């Protein structure tokens, strides 16, 4: 398996968290189920796959996905399945970045995986064997999509500042709280409080993978009893914190 993340150009950092490329032969992992879990992150994934297409598992139903998909504005876990060899090229956007750069209406794809075709993108380059050429091209392609949008700088802070004040962001944006909430919902698919909570829980989930200390994570998030924390955690991940640590004990 090969997986690598690539930083975007500086002028894209407000909109895009990273580009990434994964190459994996799922048929090689015979003892594996070939499942990939996509956890709520507050991010939008735009994926181009080469090789065996993924399937989306919805209960007992399986849906074969297109090789060009967008996954965005989701607050629950997705499960994908693959049983062959695949290369995935990803653009991991902040939700507002997907809206600003690619005019994606996140409110129309809440908890959905949809087919997407990015305008005028050169698929011949995406099929190159040179990953550096692919990433350079994606940086240049996305750079051309940039539109002046100062509001994105405020939304970027929700993702990257642990103790951001929504009231301060309203003042910074010169908007009333209600105006701010409407604009955030329009651009991200979530209210400011929903987005902030999803981002915080995702950071907590990642921390738990390494520390295995769900009680410390619980305290860091401002919870004082496990039952309340566990209920909210399960809402996003369909699993309790204890079960999550036991199941995904990979580090």
N, C-alpha and C positions, 0 to 999 in steps of 0.2 A: 504494500500500500504506500502511496505517496500523497502527502498533503502539505501545502504551503500557502501561507497568507502573504499578501503583498500590500505595502502601504500605497495609498493614492497620492497623487500630486497634492502639494500644500493647499492649493486653491479648491481642491475637492474634499478636503478633510471635514468640512462642515456638513457635507452631504453623504459621504461614503465612508464607512468604517474601514473596509478593506476589500481588495479583490482576493480571490482564492482559487486554487486548482487542486482537485483531488483525482487520483487515478487508483482504481481498485478493482480487483478481480474477485467478485463475491463467490464464484464457484470454487475458488481455492480454499475458502474457509468452510470446509465441509461440516464442521461441528457447530457452525454459526447459523443463525436463522436468516441472515441477510437483511436484518432490519436496521434502519436508521431512525433515531428519535430526534425530532425537531422540537426543541423546547421554546416556549415563549420568551422572546428577547426584546421586543419592541423594535425589531429590525425587519427589513424587507429583503428577501433573497430573490435575486433574478438569476436563473440558472440556465445554462446551455449544456446539454449532455451529448456526448459522442459515444456510441456503442449501445449497450443494452439499456432500454428505458426503465425508469423506476415505476413501481406501482404504488398507488396510494391505498392504504388499508383503512377502511371505515367499518369497524365491527368485523363481520364475516365477509364483507364485500371488498373486492379488489378492482381498482380502476387504473388502467395503463395510462401513464401520463405522457404528454408531449415531450419532445426533447428541448423545448423552450417554454419555461414556466416562470411564474412569479408567485412567491409565497409571502404574504404580507398582512399586517394588522391581525395577528392571531394571538389569542390569550389562552390557548389550550394546546396540548401536545398533538403533533402530527406524527404518524408512523408511515415511513416509506419502506419499500422492499425491493431488493434487486438480487438476481441470481446469476448474473453474468459479469462480463468485463465492461467497465464504463470509465469515461473521463468526464469530470464535471468542472465547468468554468463558472465561477460565481461572482456576482457583484453584490456585496453585502452593504445595503444602504440603510441609513437612518430612515425611518418612515417618511419624514418630511423630505428627505433627499430623493426618494423614489417619486414623490409628488412633484417636486420642483424640476428635477432633471428629465424625468420621463413622462410627466403628466399622468401618472397613475393615480386614480381615485381610490384611495385606501378604503373608503367607506363602502365601496362596491365589492370588495373582496375580503371582508372580515371573515376570518376563519375559513378561507377558501384557498385552493390551489388552482390557478388559472393559466391558460395558454397565453403567451405574450410574444409579440414580434417587435423588437426594437427597430425604430425607423432607420433605414439606410445603413444598418450594421453589416460589415463585411464578413460573411460566414467563412469565406476562404481563409481569412486570417485566423479566425477562431479555430479552424481545423489544422492550423500549423502544428508541426512537431516541436517548435521552439516556444517554450512557455514565456520566455522573456519578450519575444515579439508580440505574443498575445496580450500580455499585461501592458506593454507600452502602447499598443493600439487601443486598449480599453481606456487607459488614462486619457489619451488624446480624444477619443470618441466622447467620453463623458465630459471632458473639459469644454467641448463645443456646445454641450447642452446647458451649461451654466447660465442662469438668469439672475439678475440682481435681486437679492432677497435678504434683507437685513434680519428679517424675522427668524430665519433659519439659525442665526447665531444664538438666539435665545433658546430655541429648541435643542440645539447642540449641547447646551449646558445641562439640560435635564438628563442627558445620557452620561455626561462626563464630570459632573460635580455631585459629590455624595450628599451634600447638605444644601442643595439649591432651594431657594425660597420662591414659590410661585408668585407671591405678592411682589417680590423684587423684579421678577421677570415681566410682570404686568407694567410696572413703572418704567422699566427699561424699554419696553415696547410701546410705551405711551398709549396703552389700552386699558379699559376698565376690565375687571375680572371677567365679566360676562363676555365681552368682546374677545378677550384672550382665550377663553375656553372654547368659544365657537371657532376661532381661527385654528387653534390646535387640533380640534376634532376634524375640521375640514381637511387639514394637511396630513394628519397621522392616522385617522380612524379611531382615535381614543381621546378621551378628555385628558387634561393635564394630570389629574390625580391618578387616572388609570394608567397612563403611560409611565409616570414616575414610579408607581408601585410595581409594574411589570419589570422595569429596568432594575429596580432595587432587588427584587426577588431573583432575577437572573444572576446578578452579582453574588447574591447569597448562595444560590445553587452551585455556582462555580467554586466558591470558597469552600463549600461543604465537600466537594469532590477531593480537595486536597487536605483539609484539616480533619474531616470526619466528625467535627464538633458542632452538631446541630444546635446544641444549647447556647453556645456562644453566638452562633449566627442568629438565633432567635432573639437574643438580647440586643445584638447589633441592630436588628430591625425594629426594636422598640416593643417587642412582645414580652409579656411577663408570665404567661402560662402556655404550656406546650399545646394544649388542646386547641386554643385559638390560632396559634401559629400553624399547627398541623392542618387545620381546616382550610386556612387561606393558601397554604402551600399546595395542598391537594387540589384546590380549585384550578390552579394553573398546570399542574404536572400529573394529575390523576394518580398520585402516589404520595404517601406520607414522607416526611423527612427521614424517619428511621428506615423505611423501606427503600428510599432513594439511595441512601448510603450503603445499605446492604446489597442492593442490586447493581449499583454502578461503582463498585469498589475497584477502580482500575488504576489508581495511582498509589 
